Amino acid sequence: MYHSTVKYKKGYDYILVESRVYKTSVQPDYTVHTSYVSLFPNGDLHIKEGYAWDGASGAFDTDTNMRASLIHDALVQLVQEGKLGREYKADIDHEYYSTCRRDGMALLRALSHLLAIQVHDWTKTQQKTYEAPSRPPQGKDNDEAQ
């Protein structure tokens, strides 16, 4: 079957190549599941292989913020999809800061990152899906594709 458009999402720079489990301070009273992310009441965050994220928005991606950006983006996505309440914003932002510090980020730099994400209301931001035209397959198989 031939499709006249292709659907994609902008903004993803990284794809997780191995599933990971992280202990977080975000502890809802219920379990949350999506295709790639699960969050449990004890704070365990499971992120599956293939999860895509954009790194640290508004900052250079470094060894000291890469893991933090993965965890933060996965948790933010749960809020944006309505699976986790907005009341967790402070905990999610603090998780980013704590992970940066554990991974060796200097105190003042980590505080500046925390301030930047605290003033940005990411709970209202939603990932956009775009549609772009695509070309029909070329060659004699074109009729079969339709």
Secondary structure per residue as TSV (DSSP state, phi and psi in degrees):
chain	resnum	aa	ss	phi	psi
A	1	M	-	360.0	132.5
A	2	Y	-	-90.0	131.7
A	3	H	-	-110.4	135.8
A	4	S	S	-86.3	-8.1
A	5	T	E	-134.1	163.8
A	6	V	E	-125.6	134.1
A	7	K	E	-100.8	135.9
A	8	Y	E	-153.2	165.8
A	9	K	E	-120.2	135.3
A	10	K	S	-83.0	159.3
A	11	G	-	98.8	-2.8
A	12	Y	-	-92.1	124.7
A	13	D	-	-108.5	-21.6
A	14	Y	E	-132.3	148.3
A	15	I	E	-129.5	126.9
A	16	L	-	-68.0	125.8
A	17	V	S	-95.9	-10.6
A	18	E	S	-142.1	138.9
A	19	S	-	-60.5	147.9
A	20	R	E	-137.0	152.5
A	21	V	E	-125.4	130.0
A	22	Y	E	-126.1	142.9
A	23	K	E	-88.1	123.1
A	24	T	-	-121.5	169.1
A	25	S	S	-90.0	-0.7
A	26	V	-	-87.0	111.4
A	27	Q	-	-131.2	85.3
A	28	P	-	-71.6	167.1
A	29	D	S	-80.9	0.6
A	30	Y	S	-143.0	164.2
A	31	T	-	-91.0	138.2
A	32	V	E	-117.3	132.6
A	33	H	E	-130.9	139.1
A	34	T	-	-131.0	-174.5
A	35	S	S	-60.1	-35.5
A	36	Y	S	-118.1	-14.3
A	37	V	E	-129.6	135.9
A	38	S	E	-132.4	136.5
A	39	L	E	-125.7	129.8
A	40	F	-	-109.4	158.0
A	41	P	T	-56.5	-24.9
A	42	N	T	-82.8	2.2
A	43	G	S	94.0	-3.9
A	44	D	E	-67.6	126.7
A	45	L	E	-112.5	117.5
A	46	H	E	-103.7	123.8
A	47	I	E	-121.0	122.8
A	48	K	-	-84.2	152.7
A	49	E	T	-51.3	137.3
A	50	G	T	98.9	-11.1
A	51	Y	-	-62.4	134.7
A	52	A	E	-112.2	139.7
A	53	W	E	-148.1	169.4
A	54	D	-	-103.4	10.8
A	55	G	-	78.2	-162.7
A	56	A	S	-81.3	105.8
A	57	S	T	-64.1	129.9
A	58	G	T	80.0	6.4
A	59	A	S	-140.7	161.7
A	60	F	-	-72.6	139.5
A	61	D	-	-79.7	125.8
A	62	T	-	-135.8	173.2
A	63	D	T	-61.7	-24.5
A	64	T	T	-89.4	-6.5
A	65	N	T	-129.0	0.4
A	66	M	H	-66.9	-49.2
A	67	R	H	-64.9	-39.6
A	68	A	H	-61.9	-40.5
A	69	S	H	-68.3	-35.8
A	70	L	H	-62.6	-51.1
A	71	I	H	-62.3	-46.6
A	72	H	H	-61.4	-47.5
A	73	D	H	-63.0	-38.9
A	74	A	H	-64.3	-43.4
A	75	L	H	-69.0	-40.4
A	76	V	H	-60.9	-41.0
A	77	Q	H	-59.3	-38.1
A	78	L	H	-61.9	-38.7
A	79	V	H	-69.6	-46.7
A	80	Q	H	-62.3	-29.9
A	81	E	T	-87.3	1.8
A	82	G	T	77.6	16.2
A	83	K	S	-93.9	-14.5
A	84	L	S	-137.3	138.3
A	85	G	-	-71.8	153.0
A	86	R	G	-62.4	-19.7
A	87	E	G	-64.6	-10.5
A	88	Y	G	-89.8	1.3
A	89	K	H	-55.5	-48.3
A	90	A	H	-61.9	-42.0
A	91	D	H	-64.1	-41.2
A	92	I	H	-65.8	-44.0
A	93	D	H	-64.1	-41.2
A	94	H	H	-66.1	-33.3
A	95	E	H	-60.9	-40.3
A	96	Y	H	-59.5	-50.7
A	97	Y	H	-58.1	-49.2
A	98	S	H	-61.5	-40.3
A	99	T	H	-68.4	-40.4
A	100	C	H	-58.5	-45.3
A	101	R	H	-64.3	-44.2
A	102	R	H	-61.2	-31.0
A	103	D	T	-89.7	9.4
A	104	G	T	100.0	9.3
A	105	M	-	-71.4	138.6
A	106	A	-	-61.1	148.4
A	107	L	H	-55.4	-51.8
A	108	L	H	-64.5	-37.5
A	109	R	H	-66.7	-43.4
A	110	A	H	-62.4	-39.9
A	111	L	H	-65.2	-37.8
A	112	S	H	-67.9	-36.6
A	113	H	H	-64.7	-44.2
A	114	L	H	-60.4	-45.6
A	115	L	H	-59.6	-42.7
A	116	A	H	-62.2	-42.3
A	117	I	H	-78.8	-24.0
A	118	Q	H	-70.2	-36.5
A	119	V	H	-81.4	-18.9
A	120	H	S	-86.4	123.5
A	121	D	-	-87.0	76.3
A	122	W	G	-67.8	-12.8
A	123	T	G	-68.6	-18.7
A	124	K	G	-97.4	-10.4
A	125	T	-	-79.2	136.7
A	126	Q	-	-127.0	142.3
A	127	Q	-	-67.3	133.0
A	128	K	-	-98.8	142.0
A	129	T	E	-104.0	132.0
A	130	Y	E	-109.8	154.7
A	131	E	E	-122.9	134.8
A	132	A	E	-132.1	147.7
A	133	P	E	-66.7	147.7
A	134	S	-	-123.1	157.2
A	135	R	-	-86.0	147.7
A	136	P	-	-68.6	152.2
A	137	P	-	-57.6	142.5
A	138	Q	-	-92.8	147.5
A	139	G	S	108.8	-175.2
A	140	K	T	-71.6	-15.8
A	141	D	T	-80.4	-1.3
A	142	N	H	-57.7	-40.3
A	143	D	H	-65.4	-33.7
A	144	E	H	-72.1	-27.3
A	145	A	H	-76.5	-16.9
A	146	Q	-	-84.2	360.0
